């Protein structure tokens, strides 16, 4: 399978998760709006998510995947299985200790780290503590999921690992549907959401255990020991953990600042849900595929293949992300109103959320660039450069948030986040060029310039449509608004992709091969 095909395989699975995520968020918005229960749920859910991204998906995967790929290339599956078993035993012990401590000290953590401003509202504070305790086992399950997904990705089996997060949204949507049918109160709906999160983690873990067994790659349990291989993993994971920790501190500081304004945490989450669609589908797809592919190419000494991977990743990432950012920046109100505005989610909430979404979208290409640049360092076992990039990001984000929040409200937090993302991405790019780890090919630079030009032309059309037909895009009945937004998006897509294919910004042959392959039937595992 081609590189674009692998991106599409992961991106397609991620897209399914994101679409269901929209359904989930729309239902939460209708049931809870931007009220205290929504604030409590999102604040509590962010905490296990913080440790999941730090402890599992971030530091662990960044260190584990290159080492696991090295074992496969050097010693075959037997050596890789032995390494995985050693890591699993240490991971399980660490998760047990961390989970036990977090469950005991959760009131202290909520009062000092998660949402200290909630202390002025005892009911919201107590509900946040309860929901955080209910959902914290999700961390343990998802940490194991991250490890199994890393193994599958290193074996070039991408699809099921990318599909697993769909289960989170399936379970949450089912729980919300049952809550509506039973006419539960808002606090009870919050508890249903909490238990649904934990159940989804168990189901995701079960799916990936089955996927590995199907590949005849079973992992046994051994006594936890700090073997040389595990110590090497921990040595590499430490700076990656600090990198991930800084990034998550970034988000947590924003949450702490936002907790001073009622509904702000929920508004950030709703806006970020839309912003995460292109970031998740494209950024995650590139990050998931690029790290193991690049690691294996470098281990095999194939620098030509490594450069090809980087150039194609850069082209593909910018080709989808730049027009998506333009669309979200210029058409936020109709999109937010269409997706969320019903029930407890009012027009006033739509307007505020739209401002936040527009501010987030400015930084969207930067965060995808980070997803492209960071694996280049991790594949070479260089964990320190991304650490410096994250340090720059956190300083700018915290300073910007403290400066802008009093003046611009919750939109100021989104602006600070976008600015921090761009400075971090530019630093990583500068390091790649300075150290001669990657220089974009002339063809890649030309294509990116054409991509930006095409997105600008598309932006003119979006601006004209938003200014000329606000009554159809924002104030008409739901069917009319749905049709109007779809027509506007399709027209802008025709302008952008038409320009891109005509000028060579996008490779028509590559996309033709991709769609021809999909007509024959998708490869369910993303096999090469």
VEXPALO-89568 format. One record per residue (C-alpha): residue in one letter; x, y, z; residue number from 1. Coordinates in steps of 0.05 Angstrom, whole numbers, plus 5000, padded with zeros to 4 digits. Example, Ala and Ser with C-alpha at 12.3 -4.5 7.8 and 13.67 -1.06 7.14 Angstrom:
{site A {5246 4910 5156} 1} {site S {5273 4979 5143} 2} 
***
This chain:
{site X {5000 5000 5000} 1} {site X {5026 5070 4983} 2} {site X {5040 5122 5036} 3} {site X {4978 5162 5017} 4} {site X {4938 5097 5020} 5} {site X {4963 5085 5091} 6} {site X {4945 5156 5111} 7} {site X {4876 5145 5080} 8} {site X {4867 5079 5118} 9} {site X {4882 5111 5185} 10} {site X {4847 5176 5167} 11} {site X {4784 5139 5146} 12} {site X {4780 5103 5213} 13} {site X {4794 5167 5250} 14} {site X {4741 5203 5209} 15} {site X {4689 5152 5231} 16} {site X {4709 5166 5303} 17} {site X {4706 5242 5292} 18} {site X {4637 5239 5259} 19} {site X {4610 5199 5317} 20} {site X {4646 5249 5362} 21} {site X {4604 5304 5331} 22} {site X {4541 5264 5346} 23} {site X {4565 5255 5417} 24} {site X {4582 5328 5427} 25} {site X {4516 5351 5395} 26} {site X {4478 5306 5443} 27} {site X {4518 5331 5504} 28} {site X {4506 5402 5481} 29} {site X {4431 5389 5475} 30} {site X {4426 5355 5543} 31} {site X {4476 5397 5583} 32} {site X {4492 5459 5543} 33} {site X {4550 5498 5574} 34} {site X {4523 5487 5644} 35} {site X {4557 5462 5708} 36} {site X {4549 5388 5693} 37} {site X {4582 5397 5625} 38} {site X {4638 5436 5658} 39} {site X {4647 5381 5710} 40} {site X {4647 5325 5659} 41} {site X {4698 5358 5612} 42} {site X {4743 5379 5669} 43} {site X {4742 5309 5699} 44} {site X {4752 5275 5632} 45} {site X {4811 5319 5616} 46} {site X {4850 5292 5676} 47} {site X {4854 5218 5655} 48} {site X {4863 5243 5584} 49} {site X {4922 5285 5607} 50} {site X {4957 5224 5637} 51} {site X {4937 5180 5578} 52} {site X {4970 5228 5529} 53} {site X {5029 5239 5574} 54} {site X {5041 5169 5600} 55} {site X {5016 5127 5542} 56} {site X {5005 5158 5474} 57} {site X {5058 5212 5483} 58} {site X {5122 5191 5519} 59} {site X {5110 5116 5516} 60} {site X {5094 5112 5442} 61} {site X {5149 5161 5423} 62} {site X {5201 5116 5456} 63} {site X {5168 5048 5446} 64} {site X {5154 5048 5371} 65} {site X {5226 5063 5347} 66} {site X {5255 5010 5395} 67} {site X {5202 4959 5377} 68} {site X {5214 4972 5303} 69} {site X {5289 4963 5315} 70} {site X {5275 4895 5348} 71} {site X {5234 4874 5288} 72} {site X {5286 4895 5238} 73} {site X {5343 4865 5278} 74} {site X {5316 4803 5312} 75} {site X {5249 4788 5281} 76} {site X {5183 4778 5317} 77} {site X {5212 4733 5371} 78} {site X {5259 4789 5396} 79} {site X {5203 4840 5389} 80} {site X {5155 4796 5429} 81} {site X {5206 4789 5486} 82} {site X {5217 4864 5488} 83} {site X {5142 4877 5489} 84} {site X {5131 4828 5547} 85} {site X {5185 4862 5588} 86} {site X {5154 4930 5575} 87} {site X {5083 4906 5590} 88} {site X {5101 4881 5659} 89} {site X {5132 4947 5680} 90} {site X {5075 4986 5648} 91} {site X {5022 4947 5687} 92} {site X {5057 4957 5753} 93} {site X {5065 5032 5740} 94} {site X {4991 5039 5721} 95} {site X {4968 5003 5784} 96} {site X {5008 5049 5830} 97} {site X {4988 5113 5793} 98} {site X {4914 5095 5791} 99} {site X {4912 5077 5865} 100} {site X {4945 5143 5885} 101} {site X {4900 5185 5839} 102} {site X {4836 5153 5865} 103} {site X {4855 5167 5938} 104} {site X {4878 5239 5927} 105} {site X {4826 5260 5875} 106} {site X {4793 5315 5918} 107} {site X {4862 5347 5928} 108} {site X {4878 5341 5853} 109} {site X {4812 5373 5833} 110} {site X {4821 5429 5882} 111} {site X {4892 5445 5863} 112} {site X {4903 5421 5791} 113} {site X {4841 5402 5752} 114} {site X {4793 5460 5766} 115} {site X {4810 5499 5830} 116} {site X {4758 5552 5815} 117} {site X {4703 5499 5823} 118} {site X {4715 5503 5898} 119} {site X {4666 5561 5901} 120} {site X {4611 5515 5877} 121} {site X {4610 5453 5923} 122} {site X {4561 5414 5880} 123} {site X {4602 5423 5817} 124} {site X {4666 5407 5856} 125} {site X {4638 5343 5886} 126} {site X {4611 5320 5818} 127} {site X {4679 5333 5785} 128} {site X {4713 5291 5839} 129} {site X {4663 5234 5830} 130} {site X {4668 5234 5754} 131} {site X {4744 5237 5755} 132} {site X {4745 5175 5800} 133} {site X {4696 5139 5755} 134} {site X {4736 5154 5692} 135} {site X {4807 5146 5718} 136} {site X {4810 5070 5703} 137} {site X {4803 5093 5630} 138} {site X {4875 5115 5636} 139} {site X {4899 5044 5652} 140} {site X {4859 5013 5595} 141} {site X {4881 5065 5544} 142} {site X {4954 5061 5565} 143} {site X {4952 4987 5547} 144} {site X {4914 5004 5484} 145} {site X {4969 5053 5464} 146} {site X {5022 4998 5472} 147} {site X {4983 4947 5432} 148} {site X {4969 5000 5378} 149} {site X {5043 5015 5375} 150} {site X {5057 4941 5363} 151} {site X {5004 4936 5308} 152} {site X {5030 5000 5274} 153} {site X {5101 4973 5276} 154} {site X {5075 4910 5243} 155} {site X {5043 4956 5190} 156} {site X {4973 4939 5212} 157} {site X {4942 5007 5220} 158} {site X {4867 5003 5210} 159} {site X {4841 4968 5273} 160} {site X {4886 5008 5319} 161} {site X {4858 5072 5288} 162} {site X {4787 5045 5291} 163} {site X {4789 5030 5365} 164} {site X {4771 5101 5388} 165} {site X {4705 5094 5351} 166} {site X {4682 5051 5409} 167} {site X {4688 5110 5457} 168} {site X {4637 5149 5417} 169} {site X {4592 5089 5405} 170} {site X {4587 5075 5479} 171} {site X {4578 5149 5498} 172} {site X {4524 5159 5445} 173} {site X {4489 5096 5470} 174} {site X {4492 5121 5541} 175} {site X {4464 5189 5522} 176} {site X {4408 5157 5482} 177} {site X {4389 5115 5542} 178} {site X {4393 5176 5587} 179} {site X {4344 5213 5542} 180} {site X {4297 5154 5539} 181} {site X {4298 5148 5616} 182} {site X {4292 5224 5624} 183} {site X {4351 5227 5673} 184} {site X {4371 5291 5709} 185} {site X {4433 5329 5687} 186} {site X {4478 5302 5744} 187} {site X {4456 5231 5729} 188} {site X {4472 5241 5655} 189} {site X {4541 5263 5677} 190} {site X {4550 5198 5715} 191} {site X {4526 5157 5655} 192} {site X {4578 5192 5613} 193} {site X {4632 5176 5664} 194} {site X {4616 5102 5667} 195} {site X {4610 5100 5591} 196} {site X {4681 5127 5584} 197} {site X {4709 5072 5628} 198} {site X {4670 5017 5593} 199} {site X {4695 5042 5525} 200} {site X {4767 5035 5549} 201} {site X {4756 4962 5567} 202} {site X {4723 4949 5499} 203} {site X {4780 4982 5461} 204} {site X {4831 4940 5499} 205} {site X {4792 4877 5481} 206} {site X {4790 4896 5407} 207} {site X {4866 4905 5402} 208} {site X {4881 4841 5442} 209} {site X {4839 4805 5390} 210} {site X {4874 4841 5333} 211} {site X {4943 4820 5358} 212} {site X {4921 4748 5367} 213} {site X {4895 4749 5296} 214} {site X {4967 4768 5275} 215} {site X {4994 4709 5317} 216} {site X {5029 4759 5361} 217} {site X {5008 4742 5432} 218} {site X {5042 4773 5492} 219} {site X {5050 4737 5558} 220} {site X {5062 4764 5628} 221} {site X {5131 4763 5660} 222} {site X {5158 4788 5726} 223} {site X {5170 4864 5723} 224} {site X {5245 4877 5716} 225} {site X {5286 4936 5694} 226} {site X {5323 4899 5638} 227} {site X {5372 4938 5594} 228} {site X {5319 4944 5540} 229} {site X {5268 4972 5590} 230} {site X {5319 5020 5619} 231} {site X {5334 5044 5548} 232} {site X {5259 5055 5538} 233} {site X {5253 5094 5603} 234} {site X {5314 5136 5586} 235} {site X {5284 5155 5519} 236} {site X {5214 5164 5548} 237} {site X {5236 5212 5603} 238} {site X {5248 5273 5558} 239} {site X {5187 5253 5516} 240} {site X {5146 5250 5580} 241} {site X {5169 5319 5598} 242} {site X {5152 5342 5528} 243} {site X {5083 5312 5533} 244} {site X {5077 5338 5603} 245} {site X {5092 5409 5582} 246} {site X {5040 5403 5526} 247} {site X {4988 5377 5574} 248} {site X {5006 5430 5626} 249} {site X {4992 5479 5570} 250} {site X {4922 5452 5563} 251} {site X {4912 5446 5638} 252} {site X {4933 5518 5651} 253} {site X {4883 5540 5599} 254} {site X {4830 5499 5635} 255} {site X {4848 5529 5702} 256} {site X {4844 5600 5674} 257} {site X {4779 5583 5638} 258} {site X {4747 5554 5701} 259} {site X {4740 5626 5726} 260} {site X {4686 5638 5673} 261} {site X {4622 5597 5675} 262} {site X {4614 5553 5614} 263} {site X {4683 5569 5586} 264} {site X {4711 5498 5593} 265} {site X {4651 5469 5556} 266} {site X {4656 5523 5501} 267} {site X {4730 5508 5490} 268} {site X {4713 5434 5484} 269} {site X {4657 5446 5434} 270} {site X {4702 5490 5390} 271} {site X {4760 5443 5397} 272} {site X {4717 5384 5375} 273} {site X {4708 5416 5306} 274} {site X {4781 5438 5304} 275} {site X {4802 5367 5320} 276} {site X {4767 5338 5259} 277} {site X {4821 5357 5208} 278} {site X {4875 5355 5261} 279} {site X {4854 5285 5283} 280} {site X {4841 5257 5214} 281} {site X {4903 5285 5181} 282} {site X {4951 5298 5238} 283} {site X {4939 5233 5274} 284} {site X {4940 5193 5209} 285} {site X {5008 5222 5191} 286} {site X {5036 5214 5262} 287} {site X {5011 5142 5267} 288} {site X {5040 5120 5200} 289} {site X {5102 5163 5196} 290} {site X {5137 5143 5261} 291} {site X {5140 5068 5249} 292} {site X {5153 5075 5174} 293} {site X {5208 5126 5185} 294} {site X {5239 5085 5242} 295} {site X {5242 5023 5199} 296} {site X {5271 5062 5139} 297} {site X {5326 5093 5182} 298} {site X {5342 5026 5216} 299} {site X {5350 4996 5147} 300} {site X {5396 5053 5126} 301} {site X {5348 5076 5071} 302} {site X {5356 5151 5075} 303} {site X {5324 5161 5006} 304} {site X {5260 5128 5030} 305} {site X {5262 5169 5094} 306} {site X {5265 5235 5055} 307} {site X {5209 5211 5009} 308} {site X {5166 5196 5070} 309} {site X {5178 5265 5099} 310} {site X {5164 5303 5034} 311} {site X {5101 5265 5019} 312} {site X {5076 5273 5090} 313} {site X {5088 5348 5087} 314} {site X {5051 5354 5021} 315} {site X {4992 5312 5043} 316} {site X {4986 5345 5111} 317} {site X {4985 5416 5082} 318} {site X {4940 5397 5024} 319} {site X {4883 5379 5071} 320} {site X {4898 5422 5132} 321} {site X {4907 5491 5100} 322} {site X {4839 5493 5065} 323} {site X {4806 5463 5127} 324} {site X {4836 5519 5169} 325} {site X {4810 5572 5120} 326} {site X {4741 5541 5121} 327} {site X {4736 5539 5197} 328} {site X {4763 5610 5203} 329} {site X {4714 5640 5153} 330} {site X {4651 5599 5165} 331} {site X {4650 5584 5240} 332} {site X {4581 5610 5259} 333} {site X {4540 5570 5208} 334} {site X {4580 5507 5225} 335} {site X {4574 5514 5300} 336} {site X {4499 5531 5295} 337} {site X {4487 5471 5249} 338} {site X {4523 5421 5293} 339} {site X {4507 5445 5364} 340} {site X {4453 5498 5367} 341} {site X {4393 5462 5397} 342} {site X {4363 5450 5465} 343} {site X {4407 5482 5519} 344} {site X {4457 5507 5468} 345} {site X {4433 5578 5451} 346} {site X {4451 5628 5397} 347} {site X {4492 5667 5448} 348} {site X {4534 5604 5460} 349} {site X {4541 5595 5385} 350} {site X {4570 5664 5376} 351} {site X {4622 5655 5431} 352} {site X {4640 5585 5409} 353} {site X {4648 5609 5337} 354} {site X {4699 5661 5358} 355} {site X {4739 5608 5395} 356} {site X {4736 5561 5335} 357} {site X {4761 5615 5288} 358} {site X {4819 5629 5335} 359} {site X {4836 5555 5341} 360} {site X {4835 5545 5266} 361} {site X {4892 5595 5256} 362} {site X {4938 5547 5291} 363} {site X {4912 5484 5256} 364} {site X {4968 5479 5203} 365} {site X {5020 5490 5257} 366} {site X {4997 5430 5298} 367} {site X {4996 5386 5237} 368} {site X {5067 5409 5221} 369} {site X {5087 5388 5291} 370} {site X {5057 5319 5278} 371} {site X {5100 5315 5215} 372} {site X {5165 5343 5244} 373} {site X {5166 5309 5312} 374} {site X {5170 5236 5287} 375} {site X {5233 5255 5249} 376} {site X {5268 5267 5316} 377} {site X {5235 5209 5353} 378} {site X {5254 5160 5298} 379} {site X {5326 5180 5310} 380} {site X {5317 5172 5385} 381} {site X {5326 5247 5394} 382} {site X {5275 5265 5448} 383} {site X {5307 5330 5471} 384} {site X {5291 5374 5410} 385} {site X {5216 5364 5416} 386} {site X {5224 5379 5491} 387} {site X {5253 5448 5474} 388} {site X {5197 5460 5425} 389} {site X {5145 5444 5478} 390} {site X {5180 5489 5528} 391} {site X {5174 5547 5479} 392} {site X {5101 5530 5469} 393} {site X {5083 5528 5543} 394} {site X {5117 5594 5559} 395} {site X {5083 5630 5501} 396} {site X {5015 5597 5515} 397} {site X {5014 5613 5590} 398} {site X {5039 5684 5580} 399} {site X {4990 5695 5523} 400} {site X {4932 5665 5562} 401} {site X {4944 5708 5623} 402} {site X {4951 5770 5579} 403} {site X {4892 5758 5532} 404} {site X {4839 5724 5576} 405} {site X {4823 5787 5617} 406} {site X {4815 5826 5552} 407} {site X {4784 5777 5503} 408} {site X {4754 5724 5548} 409} {site X {4756 5651 5526} 410} {site X {4775 5670 5455} 411} {site X {4841 5697 5483} 412} {site X {4859 5626 5506} 413} {site X {4849 5599 5436} 414} {site X {4892 5655 5405} 415} {site X {4948 5640 5455} 416} {site X {4944 5566 5438} 417} {site X {4949 5579 5363} 418} {site X {5008 5627 5371} 419} {site X {5045 5577 5415} 420} {site X {5033 5523 5363} 421} {site X {5063 5564 5307} 422} {site X {5125 5583 5346} 423} {site X {5136 5510 5366} 424} {site X {5127 5485 5294} 425} {site X {5174 5538 5267} 426} {site X {5227 5519 5318} 427} {site X {5223 5445 5299} 428} {site X {5227 5462 5225} 429} {site X {5287 5506 5236} 430} {site X {5322 5450 5274} 431} {site X {5309 5401 5218} 432} {site X {5339 5447 5166} 433} {site X {5397 5471 5208} 434} {site X {5418 5400 5226} 435} {site X {5407 5376 5154} 436} {site X {5356 5324 5177} 437} {site X {5305 5346 5126} 438} {site X {5302 5398 5071} 439} {site X {5237 5400 5031} 440} {site X {5247 5382 4958} 441} {site X {5236 5437 4906} 442} {site X {5174 5401 4883} 443} {site X {5146 5399 4953} 444} {site X {5158 5474 4963} 445} {site X {5124 5489 4897} 446} {site X {5064 5446 4915} 447} {site X {5056 5479 4983} 448} {site X {5056 5548 4952} 449} {site X {5002 5526 4903} 450} {site X {4963 5495 4961} 451} {site X {4963 5562 4997} 452} {site X {4942 5598 4934} 453} {site X {4884 5550 4922} 454} {site X {4862 5556 4994} 455} {site X {4862 5632 4987} 456} {site X {4817 5628 4926} 457} {site X {4771 5582 4964} 458} {site X {4771 5632 5021} 459} {site X {4746 5688 4976} 460} {site X {4686 5645 4957} 461} {site X {4671 5628 5030} 462} {site X {4676 5701 5051} 463} {site X {4628 5721 4995} 464} {site X {4578 5667 5012} 465} {site X {4579 5683 5087} 466} {site X {4569 5758 5073} 467} {site X {4515 5748 5020} 468} {site X {4471 5693 5048} 469} {site X {4472 5697 5125} 470} {site X {4396 5685 5126} 471} {site X {4406 5618 5091} 472} {site X {4468 5596 5128} 473} {site X {4449 5618 5199} 474} {site X {4377 5637 5208} 475} {site X {4335 5591 5164} 476} {site X {4303 5524 5184} 477} {site X {4349 5465 5198} 478} {site X {4340 5431 5130} 479} {site X {4353 5497 5093} 480} {site X {4415 5512 5135} 481} {site X {4441 5441 5125} 482} {site X {4432 5446 5050} 483} {site X {4462 5516 5047} 484} {site X {4524 5496 5087} 485} {site X {4534 5433 5045} 486} {site X {4528 5471 4980} 487} {site X {4577 5524 5004} 488} {site X {4627 5472 5027} 489} {site X {4621 5432 4963} 490} {site X {4629 5494 4920} 491} {site X {4691 5514 4958} 492} {site X {4718 5443 4952} 493} {site X {4708 5445 4876} 494} {site X {4747 5511 4873} 495} {site X {4804 5486 4916} 496} {site X {4812 5416 4888} 497} {site X {4800 5440 4817} 498} {site X {4857 5490 4824} 499} {site X {4901 5440 4860} 500} {site X {4894 5385 4808} 501} {site X {4900 5433 4749} 502} {site X {4965 5464 4775} 503} {site X {4996 5400 4801} 504} {site X {4991 5419 4875} 505} {site X {4960 5350 4884} 506} {site X {4983 5288 4847} 507} {site X {4923 5265 4806} 508} {site X {4954 5197 4792} 509} {site X {4964 5183 4866} 510} {site X {4892 5200 4883} 511} {site X {4867 5161 4822} 512} {site X {4905 5099 4847} 513} {site X {4876 5110 4917} 514} {site X {4804 5112 4893} 515} {site X {4815 5055 4845} 516} {site X {4840 5013 4903} 517} {site X {4780 5032 4945} 518} {site X {4732 5011 4889} 519} {site X {4765 4942 4891} 520} {site X {4754 4941 4966} 521} {site X {4793 4970 5024} 522} {site X {4847 4932 5058} 523} {site X {4817 4923 5128} 524} {site X {4884 4923 5162} 525} {site X {4922 4976 5124} 526} {site X {4971 4923 5100} 527} {site X {5030 4943 5057} 528} 
***
